[in-house]
Amino acid sequence: IQWVRERYNVDASRIYLAGASMGGQIALVTAAKNPGLFAAVVADRGPTDLARWYEESEPWRRSLIAQEVGGPPDETTWFEYQRRSPLSFARNLAHTPLRIYHATGDTTVLPHHAEDMVAAVLAANPDAPLSYVTFPGGHADPMPGGKPAVIQWLGGFTRAAPPAAIDAITDTSATLWWVQVTQQGTAARWTTVQGAVGPGSLVTVKPVDDVGLEVAVDVAGLGLPQTCY
């Protein structure tokens, strides 16, 4: 995205992301790992819990998943499965316009993947800008309205201002809305961040990390004066 922005006249407030099947999984994870980058996101019939999808899949698909992750789900690979699962990052999508499609007769990616994702996002924010569209059919059947409907829906959004309160999780160094976290060391792990802007422009940030962390706040992105905090 940065490469394209540097070479073309891109409206940064109208960058969208959409994917289907495993592309839907990747779209959700990518958006969740870059909260505040995309104006809106669409996921169509994507798995949201990779370990569970592994158990639900045919042997040939299990083999492909294991090749990517480094083995079947067990104690040694569990983190790798979780960091590829949108459900792990649901809280990060609680302020991003999100549309999830799923066919009620899908036997490749069972409908609970969408249902679980919707429930997790709404648990993080009951007022999340989320819509869930179900329709008859299987994994390969066209969604209602097809791609034109997806493009029309996405085009109705521009990137919103960052939320004043955030609750986010990351598996790497990342920018989480207006908080930048840099993990220290090489250990694979989760970092969680809660932050809020209160009365008098008081900014509070609570990071949790088992190893070590550097934290920076983008005060300009919050519209606050460039002063000491």
Salt bridges, closest charged atoms under 4 A:
GLU6 OE1 - ARG7 NH1 3.52
ASP44 OD1 - ARG45 NE 2.72
GLU55 OE1 - ARG62 NH2 3.99
GLU56 OE2 - ARG52 NE 3.44
GLU56 OE2 - HIS112 NE2 2.54
GLU56 OE1 - HIS113 NE2 2.97
GLU58 OE1 - ARG61 NH1 2.54
GLU68 OE2 - ARG84 NE 3.22
GLU80 OE2 - ARG83 NH1 3.00
GLU80 OE1 - ARG84 NH1 2.80
ASP106 OD2 - HIS102 NE2 3.42
ASP106 OD2 - HIS139 ND1 2.77
ASP116 OD2 - ARG52 NH1 3.43
ASP116 OD2 - HIS112 ND1 3.01
ASP167 OD1 - ARG91 NH1 3.55
ASP171 OD1 - LYS33 NZ 3.26
ASP171 OD2 - ARG83 NE 2.82
ASP209 OD1 - ARG189 NE 2.92
